[in-house]
C-alpha cells in the first residue's frame, strides 16, 4: 500500500474526523478540568498542499513552514492537544478546562 504525503494524510484525517463528528451529533463536548503537570510545544517542518507559481510562471512546490502543536500533560500522565490561547493562558500547576 502506498503511503500518502503528510499533508494529504492530515487532510484525509480531518475529513474523517468531520464525518465522525457529524455522525455523532448528540455526543457533544464533555468538559473536564485537569491540573497541568507539563507544557510542551512540538514543532516540525510542514509543506502546505498545492503548487506555487512564480512571477516568471515557473511552477514550484510551496515553501516549507514550521508547524507548531501545543500540548499539556495532566497529573494522570495523559497528554492533550490545546490551542495556542489555552496554552498561553495556563501555567504548570494551574487548572485547564478541556473538552473530551
Buried (B, 14 or more C-beta within 10 A) or exposed (E): EEEEEBBEEBEEEEEEEEEEEEEEEEEEEEEEEBBBBEBEEEEEEBBEEEEEEEEEEEEEEEEEEEBEEBBBBBEEEEEBEBEEEBBEEBEEEEEBEBEE
